[in-house]
Amino acid sequence: MFKKFLAFFLAMALSAAFAAVDVNNATAVELDGIKGIGPVMSGKILTERKQGNFKSWSDFITRVKGIGQVNAEKFSNQGLTVGGTAFKTEAATSKDKPVISTNPIAAPALKAKVDNKAEVKADVKADVKATAKVEPAKPAASASKK
């Protein structure tokens, strides 16, 4: 009987430990229960929440200083939610894909930079060729002239 009671108590404690904590409804104590969120961070969260509920994870990350995507993912893995949703990482990071500008004004400026680099590279190659012309080796003077 005691073992069943102990097993039930442990099961309830574990389920409470992994229970979702919504950032829009959580108290300071509940936020402190998330590993990595201490009294200072929970204070920042509660202060920002007074301005209005967080609409999404990006809103949460933007408004609360000190929380980036890495921390958001860690907190979400521990049960923190924003509006009942867990944090979803972006499918592609900037390391995976190059940044392509869709700004029509910036595109010509970037193209000009690339063209300028090509011109500079061609100029450098021409200078190297001009200064690196190899002269034929002169025969060494013989040391023993008789």
Backbone bond lengths (Angstrom), bond angles and torsions (degrees), N, CA, C in turn:
res aa  C-N    CA-C-N  psi(-1)  N-CA   C-N-CA  omega(-1)  CA-C   N-CA-C  phi
1 M - - - 1.452 - - 1.531 110.91 -
2 F 1.342 114.88 -43.30 1.458 119.19 -179.25 1.523 110.74 -63.33
3 K 1.329 117.93 -38.50 1.463 121.83 -179.97 1.526 110.68 -64.62
4 K 1.322 117.14 -39.64 1.465 120.19 177.99 1.524 110.80 -65.02
5 F 1.323 115.96 -41.21 1.456 120.63 179.02 1.530 110.10 -63.79
6 L 1.324 116.57 -43.50 1.452 121.56 179.85 1.535 110.96 -65.25
7 A 1.332 116.90 -42.33 1.458 120.94 178.42 1.533 110.75 -63.05
8 F 1.328 116.44 -42.19 1.464 120.66 178.29 1.523 110.64 -62.47
9 F 1.328 116.87 -44.40 1.459 121.72 -179.43 1.536 110.50 -62.51
10 L 1.334 117.72 -44.08 1.463 121.07 178.91 1.530 111.45 -65.08
11 A 1.319 117.10 -39.78 1.466 120.76 178.52 1.526 110.49 -62.74
12 M 1.304 116.94 -41.91 1.472 120.48 179.16 1.530 111.10 -67.29
13 A 1.329 116.36 -39.24 1.463 120.02 179.73 1.530 110.23 -65.61
14 L 1.335 117.42 -41.67 1.457 120.42 178.75 1.521 111.96 -66.45
15 S 1.320 117.22 -40.03 1.464 119.19 179.39 1.526 110.79 -66.97
16 A 1.323 116.62 -34.40 1.469 119.58 177.48 1.529 110.24 -69.83
17 A 1.322 116.67 -33.96 1.460 120.13 -179.41 1.520 111.30 -67.60
18 F 1.329 117.97 -32.44 1.455 121.55 -179.03 1.524 112.95 -99.39
19 A 1.309 117.47 10.49 1.462 120.85 179.93 1.526 109.15 -68.41
20 A 1.297 115.51 144.29 1.459 120.72 -179.60 1.522 110.26 -70.97
21 V 1.312 114.79 138.01 1.461 122.11 177.10 1.517 106.06 -117.25
22 D 1.329 116.60 113.92 1.460 119.68 -179.93 1.522 108.92 -85.52
23 V 1.320 116.39 129.43 1.453 122.17 -175.43 1.534 111.71 -64.87
24 N 1.321 117.30 -24.08 1.461 120.59 -179.57 1.523 113.02 -81.05
25 N 1.343 117.98 -15.39 1.462 121.00 -177.69 1.519 113.41 -121.39
26 A 1.324 118.40 -10.02 1.460 122.27 -172.14 1.522 112.43 -73.23
27 T 1.332 113.83 148.46 1.458 120.62 173.33 1.522 108.33 -87.15
28 A 1.314 116.16 171.81 1.463 120.58 178.91 1.526 110.44 -61.35
29 V 1.312 117.64 -37.89 1.466 121.74 -179.96 1.527 110.23 -65.95
30 E 1.323 117.11 -42.57 1.469 120.29 178.63 1.526 111.12 -64.82
31 L 1.327 116.90 -39.96 1.463 119.95 177.96 1.521 110.94 -66.40
32 D 1.347 116.90 -38.93 1.468 120.84 177.66 1.525 111.50 -63.63
33 G 1.308 117.38 -22.43 1.455 121.48 179.17 1.518 113.15 -71.77
34 I 1.320 117.34 -15.70 1.462 121.65 177.07 1.525 107.54 -83.43
35 K 1.329 116.29 126.18 1.458 120.56 -178.66 1.525 109.89 -62.35
36 G 1.325 116.27 126.94 1.457 121.56 -178.91 1.518 112.75 103.48
37 I 1.315 116.88 -15.62 1.464 121.09 176.17 1.517 107.09 -105.93
38 G 1.311 115.11 114.21 1.459 120.85 178.28 1.514 110.36 -106.36
39 P 1.314 116.44 -169.46 1.472 120.33 -179.03 1.529 113.36 -60.19
40 V 1.326 117.45 -36.69 1.475 120.17 -178.98 1.528 110.27 -67.81
41 M 1.348 115.94 -48.13 1.466 119.66 -178.39 1.523 110.79 -65.95
42 S 1.331 117.34 -41.44 1.469 118.69 179.34 1.524 110.36 -64.43
43 G 1.335 117.16 -34.08 1.465 120.45 175.58 1.521 111.69 -63.24
44 K 1.340 116.28 -42.16 1.476 120.14 177.44 1.525 110.49 -62.54
45 I 1.329 115.62 -42.21 1.468 119.92 -178.85 1.519 110.52 -63.42
46 L 1.336 116.39 -46.18 1.467 120.08 -178.65 1.531 111.27 -66.47
47 T 1.328 116.82 -36.49 1.470 120.09 177.92 1.528 110.91 -63.74
48 E 1.326 116.29 -44.87 1.468 119.87 178.98 1.529 111.35 -68.21
49 R 1.316 116.67 -33.50 1.463 119.90 -179.55 1.527 111.36 -67.04
50 K 1.344 117.68 -26.05 1.470 120.81 176.67 1.528 111.02 -63.01
51 Q 1.340 116.46 -28.10 1.468 120.99 178.02 1.526 111.42 -71.84
52 G 1.315 115.68 -19.73 1.464 121.54 -178.57 1.510 109.28 148.16
53 N 1.326 115.96 154.11 1.464 119.78 179.75 1.521 110.76 -61.77
54 F 1.318 114.45 153.32 1.459 120.49 176.98 1.523 108.15 -76.96
55 K 1.323 116.40 130.50 1.468 120.59 -176.60 1.521 112.41 -82.85
56 S 1.341 115.52 -33.12 1.464 119.98 -177.07 1.523 108.33 -157.19
57 W 1.329 115.24 176.17 1.462 119.46 177.59 1.521 110.97 -64.13
58 S 1.311 117.20 -37.91 1.470 118.87 179.70 1.526 110.85 -65.67
59 D 1.318 117.24 -37.06 1.459 121.62 175.27 1.528 109.82 -63.70
60 F 1.308 116.31 -43.20 1.466 122.28 179.47 1.531 110.25 -61.89
61 I 1.329 117.42 -46.90 1.461 122.09 -178.81 1.526 110.56 -65.02
62 T 1.312 116.74 -39.35 1.461 121.38 -178.31 1.525 111.75 -68.67
63 R 1.310 117.21 -42.27 1.459 120.91 -173.67 1.524 114.45 -81.58
64 V 1.317 118.90 -30.37 1.460 121.03 -176.71 1.525 109.19 -101.38
65 K 1.333 115.94 112.11 1.468 120.38 179.77 1.519 109.41 -66.83
66 G 1.331 115.32 138.51 1.455 120.21 178.22 1.512 113.85 98.06
67 I 1.328 116.19 -5.27 1.464 119.47 177.18 1.516 107.57 -114.25
68 G 1.316 114.47 114.56 1.457 121.19 176.48 1.515 108.55 -111.25
69 Q 1.311 115.96 -168.65 1.462 119.92 -178.31 1.519 111.99 -66.34
70 V 1.335 117.07 -35.20 1.470 120.02 -179.27 1.524 110.17 -65.40
71 N 1.347 116.42 -48.17 1.466 119.72 178.56 1.521 111.27 -65.36
72 A 1.310 116.81 -39.16 1.465 119.90 179.57 1.518 110.34 -59.82
73 E 1.319 116.81 -41.41 1.469 120.29 179.36 1.529 110.56 -65.83
74 K 1.334 116.45 -41.98 1.472 120.52 178.10 1.527 110.75 -61.75
75 F 1.316 116.39 -47.25 1.466 120.38 -178.80 1.525 110.94 -64.06
76 S 1.310 116.61 -39.83 1.459 120.57 179.48 1.526 111.20 -64.80
77 N 1.330 116.28 -39.12 1.462 119.77 178.04 1.520 112.00 -64.19
78 Q 1.332 116.83 -22.09 1.460 121.05 178.30 1.529 112.32 -93.02
79 G 1.320 117.04 0.41 1.455 120.10 174.78 1.511 116.14 113.27
80 L 1.320 118.71 0.77 1.459 120.70 178.69 1.525 109.69 -75.93
81 T 1.321 116.16 134.20 1.457 121.13 177.82 1.526 109.85 -128.06
82 V 1.314 115.90 159.39 1.465 122.05 172.57 1.515 105.97 -121.00
83 G 1.317 115.91 112.38 1.463 120.31 -177.83 1.521 112.08 64.49
84 G 1.324 116.65 27.56 1.457 120.86 178.24 1.519 114.75 85.03
85 T 1.335 117.48 1.87 1.468 119.48 -179.00 1.526 110.40 -112.19
86 A 1.314 114.80 144.38 1.455 121.33 177.56 1.526 109.16 -82.04
87 F 1.320 115.85 160.09 1.460 121.11 178.95 1.516 109.70 -72.35
88 K 1.324 116.10 134.28 1.463 121.66 176.84 1.514 107.73 -114.66
89 T 1.333 115.68 125.74 1.460 119.37 178.80 1.515 109.17 -72.86
90 E 1.320 115.32 155.38 1.457 120.13 178.00 1.519 108.55 -70.42
91 A 1.307 116.45 144.92 1.464 121.12 -177.77 1.515 111.51 -65.86
92 A 1.314 117.35 -38.04 1.465 119.85 -178.99 1.517 109.06 -127.91
93 T 1.306 116.47 132.33 1.448 120.70 176.99 1.517 108.67 -95.97
94 S 1.321 116.02 172.37 1.460 119.55 -178.88 1.521 111.25 -65.83
95 K 1.342 118.58 -21.17 1.459 120.84 177.28 1.520 110.44 -71.58
96 D 1.327 116.73 -31.98 1.450 120.70 -176.05 1.526 112.80 -78.07
97 K 1.308 116.95 -38.97 1.460 120.63 -175.72 1.520 109.78 -125.96
98 P 1.310 116.89 143.06 1.458 118.40 174.73 1.526 110.30 -71.51
99 V 1.303 115.20 151.67 1.457 120.07 178.86 1.519 108.05 -80.87
100 I 1.308 116.04 124.47 1.461 121.50 -179.77 1.520 107.61 -112.14
101 S 1.293 115.84 122.91 1.452 120.42 -177.67 1.526 109.81 -76.21
102 T 1.320 115.84 130.82 1.454 120.50 174.35 1.522 110.69 -104.69
103 N 1.329 115.37 3.63 1.453 120.92 178.98 1.530 108.40 -78.06
104 P 1.353 118.91 116.05 1.467 120.35 -176.47 1.521 112.82 -65.46
105 I 1.311 118.43 -22.12 1.461 120.90 179.57 1.525 110.21 -80.63
106 A 1.328 117.56 -38.28 1.460 121.57 -177.49 1.525 111.90 -74.89
107 A 1.318 118.62 -28.58 1.460 121.52 -175.98 1.535 112.79 -58.86
108 P 1.336 120.90 -47.84 1.469 119.56 178.23 1.529 112.30 -62.12
109 A 1.317 117.02 -36.02 1.463 119.64 179.26 1.518 110.25 -64.80
110 L 1.321 117.06 -40.97 1.462 120.62 177.71 1.520 110.76 -65.97
111 K 1.340 116.74 -40.26 1.465 120.21 178.73 1.521 110.10 -63.99
112 A 1.315 117.52 -38.32 1.462 121.00 178.87 1.526 110.15 -64.11
113 K 1.322 117.49 -39.41 1.459 120.35 177.66 1.518 110.65 -62.71
114 V 1.312 116.99 -43.93 1.468 121.24 179.89 1.517 109.90 -64.08
115 D 1.331 117.65 -44.59 1.461 121.42 178.79 1.526 110.38 -62.01
116 N 1.333 116.44 -41.21 1.457 121.04 179.65 1.529 110.29 -63.03
117 K 1.318 118.12 -40.60 1.461 121.34 177.88 1.516 110.58 -62.32
118 A 1.330 117.04 -40.69 1.466 120.86 179.23 1.524 110.53 -63.99
119 E 1.327 117.14 -40.98 1.462 120.96 178.89 1.524 111.12 -65.27
120 V 1.322 115.97 -43.48 1.464 120.55 179.75 1.518 109.64 -63.55
121 K 1.314 117.06 -41.71 1.458 121.16 179.80 1.528 110.39 -62.77
122 A 1.323 117.89 -42.35 1.462 122.03 178.50 1.528 110.36 -64.20
123 D 1.342 117.05 -41.27 1.463 121.01 178.60 1.528 111.22 -62.96
124 V 1.310 116.21 -41.82 1.460 120.64 -179.90 1.521 109.88 -64.44
125 K 1.331 117.11 -43.48 1.469 120.57 179.12 1.528 110.33 -61.05
126 A 1.326 117.07 -42.21 1.461 120.97 -179.98 1.525 110.34 -64.43
127 D 1.344 117.52 -41.97 1.462 121.32 178.57 1.521 111.06 -63.84
128 V 1.298 117.13 -40.19 1.461 121.27 -179.85 1.517 109.80 -65.07
129 K 1.323 117.38 -43.49 1.466 120.79 179.33 1.528 110.95 -63.69
130 A 1.341 116.36 -40.21 1.458 120.06 -177.34 1.527 111.56 -68.21
131 T 1.308 117.59 -38.67 1.463 120.41 -176.68 1.524 112.76 -88.84
132 A 1.293 117.73 -14.08 1.461 120.06 -175.76 1.514 112.78 -104.44
133 K 1.315 117.13 23.29 1.461 118.85 177.57 1.525 108.27 -63.73
134 V 1.279 114.99 130.11 1.456 120.30 -176.64 1.517 109.01 -89.56
135 E 1.303 115.89 125.70 1.460 120.79 176.22 1.520 108.14 -89.69
136 P 1.308 116.33 145.48 1.461 117.54 179.54 1.522 110.52 -63.35
137 A 1.304 115.29 145.66 1.461 120.35 -178.75 1.520 109.91 -69.83
138 K 1.330 116.91 136.86 1.461 122.50 177.89 1.524 108.16 -88.26
139 P 1.293 116.24 140.78 1.460 116.80 178.14 1.521 110.91 -64.51
140 A 1.286 115.93 141.60 1.452 120.96 -179.82 1.517 109.88 -73.42
141 A 1.326 116.06 142.35 1.467 120.94 179.54 1.528 108.62 -69.08
142 S 1.264 113.77 136.33 1.466 116.52 -177.64 1.518 109.68 -76.76
143 A 1.300 116.51 139.30 1.457 122.62 -175.88 1.522 111.61 -78.04
144 S 1.298 118.16 -23.23 1.471 118.63 -175.91 1.528 110.14 -112.89
145 K 1.310 115.87 87.37 1.480 120.54 175.71 1.507 107.14 -96.68
146 K 1.313 117.12 127.77 1.455 121.42 -179.53 1.459 112.33 -120.29
